[in-house]
Amino acid sequence: MSSTDLVAVRFAEPEDAPEIAAIVNHYIAESTANFRTEAQTPAEWEHDIAAYGSRYPWLLATVADGTVRGKAVGVAYAKPWNARQAYDWTAEATVYVAAGQRGRRVGSTLYRELLKRLEAQGFHSVMAQVTSPNPGSEALHAACGFELVGTIKAAGYKHGEWHDVGIWQKILAAPEGAPAPTTPVER
Ligand SMILES: CC(C)(COP(=O)(O)OP(=O)(O)OC[C@H]1O[C@@H](n2cnc3c(N)ncnc32)[C@H](O)[C@@H]1OP(=O)(O)O)[C@@H](O)C(=O)NCCC(=O)NCCS
């Protein structure tokens, strides 16, 4: 799987659930990037990795330096954008990087691997929801070839304010005729 001198990417396993929960719970508590207001338990992550991890890539990043060497510092994964069957070729992607590790290309290394894999599996398009303001996430999505295709105005209320949510889309394959079923994650 993809790696740089600093960042290595591997599949997330159910045992990684506590580290993933710690990364994401920081943003649930401190930011509006995630519209949950209550922390997620490792058990919820374990369930989701098992439920979605063979149809969608669930990826985890580690870095080769510092006190976090070898520990999870980022997670990127996909889920169905919508459960109705005609949406089967449209995935929703998400990425989180541990607070102290942002801006070191962990997010872009993870996201590029996720997108490459979704394309190889036969997904036609990837969606992402980005709360405003979130310049880091907007920059990442633009750099990875996503386009802002719409905005849900005042989509949610968190931390004392209403927030818009941008809907971003990256087309992976031109829609020509009937698509073949997507293939499972290849390990
Ligand atoms: C958004 C996030 C995943 C980006 O990951 P990252 O590892 O910090 O970003 P990278 O170092 O890989 O940078 C990716 C691109 O975004 C740009 N970028 C990163 N942070 C930025 C910031 N705060 N402001 C502007 N641009 C920024 C980089 O310059 C780079 O652009 P380039 O490829 O054109 O050089 C990470 O900051 C994060 O986890 N944020 C909090 C949670 C979150 O918002 N998740 C997304 C939910 S939609």
The ligand as an SDF file (V2000), in Angstrom:
LIG
                    3D

 48 50  0  0  0  0  0  0  0  0999 V2000
   -8.5790   18.0450    6.8090 C   0  0  0  0  0  0  0  0  0  0  0  0
   -7.4410   17.0960    7.1760 C   0  0  0  0  0  0  0  0  0  0  0  0
   -7.9060   15.6570    6.9990 C   0  0  0  0  0  0  0  0  0  0  0  0
   -6.2670   17.3550    6.2070 C   0  0  0  0  0  0  0  0  0  0  0  0
   -5.2360   16.4430    6.4840 O   0  0  0  0  0  0  0  0  0  0  0  0
   -3.7250   16.9730    6.6840 P   0  0  0  0  0  0  0  0  0  0  0  0
   -2.8550   15.8130    6.8800 O   0  0  0  0  0  0  0  0  0  0  0  0
   -3.7430   18.0060    7.7460 O   0  0  0  0  0  0  0  0  0  0  0  0
   -3.4620   17.6870    5.2680 O   0  0  0  0  0  0  0  0  0  0  0  0
   -2.2260   17.5130    4.2930 P   0  0  0  0  0  0  0  0  0  0  0  0
   -0.9760   17.8970    5.0010 O   0  0  0  0  0  0  0  0  0  0  0  0
   -2.2620   16.1760    3.6550 O   0  0  0  0  0  0  0  0  0  0  0  0
   -2.5680   18.6380    3.2090 O   0  0  0  0  0  0  0  0  0  0  0  0
   -3.4700   18.4060    2.1210 C   0  0  0  0  0  0  0  0  0  0  0  0
   -3.6880   19.6970    1.3540 C   0  0  0  0  0  0  0  0  0  0  0  0
   -4.4860   20.5950    2.1280 O   0  0  0  0  0  0  0  0  0  0  0  0
   -3.7740   21.8140    2.3980 C   0  0  0  0  0  0  0  0  0  0  0  0
   -4.0620   22.1660    3.7890 N   0  0  0  0  0  0  0  0  0  0  0  0
   -3.9520   21.3740    4.8770 C   0  0  0  0  0  0  0  0  0  0  0  0
   -4.3470   22.0480    5.9820 N   0  0  0  0  0  0  0  0  0  0  0  0
   -4.7010   23.2820    5.5630 C   0  0  0  0  0  0  0  0  0  0  0  0
   -5.2290   24.4380    6.2330 C   0  0  0  0  0  0  0  0  0  0  0  0
   -5.4660   24.4300    7.5580 N   0  0  0  0  0  0  0  0  0  0  0  0
   -5.5270   25.5220    5.4930 N   0  0  0  0  0  0  0  0  0  0  0  0
   -5.3380   25.5370    4.1450 C   0  0  0  0  0  0  0  0  0  0  0  0
   -4.8310   24.4690    3.4470 N   0  0  0  0  0  0  0  0  0  0  0  0
   -4.5360   23.3690    4.1570 C   0  0  0  0  0  0  0  0  0  0  0  0
   -2.3080   21.4550    2.1800 C   0  0  0  0  0  0  0  0  0  0  0  0
   -1.5520   22.5880    1.8170 O   0  0  0  0  0  0  0  0  0  0  0  0
   -2.4030   20.4510    1.0560 C   0  0  0  0  0  0  0  0  0  0  0  0
   -2.6040   21.1060   -0.2150 O   0  0  0  0  0  0  0  0  0  0  0  0
   -1.6600   20.7900   -1.4790 P   0  0  0  0  0  0  0  0  0  0  0  0
   -1.7760   19.2780   -1.7380 O   0  0  0  0  0  0  0  0  0  0  0  0
   -2.2270   21.6230   -2.5790 O   0  0  0  0  0  0  0  0  0  0  0  0
   -0.2800   21.1530   -1.0250 O   0  0  0  0  0  0  0  0  0  0  0  0
   -6.9290   17.2900    8.6400 C   0  0  0  0  0  0  0  0  0  0  0  0
   -6.4680   18.6030    8.7890 O   0  0  0  0  0  0  0  0  0  0  0  0
   -7.9800   16.9910    9.6850 C   0  0  0  0  0  0  0  0  0  0  0  0
   -8.0840   15.8540   10.1350 O   0  0  0  0  0  0  0  0  0  0  0  0
   -8.7690   18.0070   10.0860 N   0  0  0  0  0  0  0  0  0  0  0  0
   -9.7540   17.8580   11.1380 C   0  0  0  0  0  0  0  0  0  0  0  0
  -10.8360   16.8460   10.8130 C   0  0  0  0  0  0  0  0  0  0  0  0
  -11.5180   17.1700    9.5160 C   0  0  0  0  0  0  0  0  0  0  0  0
  -11.8520   18.3120    9.2380 O   0  0  0  0  0  0  0  0  0  0  0  0
  -11.7330   16.1210    8.7070 N   0  0  0  0  0  0  0  0  0  0  0  0
  -12.4100   16.2450    7.4310 C   0  0  0  0  0  0  0  0  0  0  0  0
  -13.8760   16.1170    7.6480 C   0  0  0  0  0  0  0  0  0  0  0  0
  -14.7520   16.5580    6.1270 S   0  0  0  0  0  0  0  0  0  0  0  0
  1  2  1  0
  2  3  1  0
  2  4  1  0
  2 36  1  0
  4  5  1  0
  5  6  1  0
  6  7  2  0
  6  8  1  0
  6  9  1  0
  9 10  1  0
 10 11  2  0
 10 12  1  0
 10 13  1  0
 13 14  1  0
 14 15  1  0
 15 16  1  0
 15 30  1  0
 16 17  1  0
 17 18  1  0
 17 28  1  0
 18 19  1  0
 18 27  1  0
 19 20  2  0
 20 21  1  0
 21 22  1  0
 21 27  2  0
 22 23  1  0
 22 24  2  0
 24 25  1  0
 25 26  2  0
 26 27  1  0
 28 29  1  0
 28 30  1  0
 30 31  1  0
 31 32  1  0
 32 33  2  0
 32 34  1  0
 32 35  1  0
 36 37  1  0
 36 38  1  0
 38 39  2  0
 38 40  1  0
 40 41  1  0
 41 42  1  0
 42 43  1  0
 43 44  2  0
 43 45  1  0
 45 46  1  0
 46 47  1  0
 47 48  1  0
M  END
$$$$
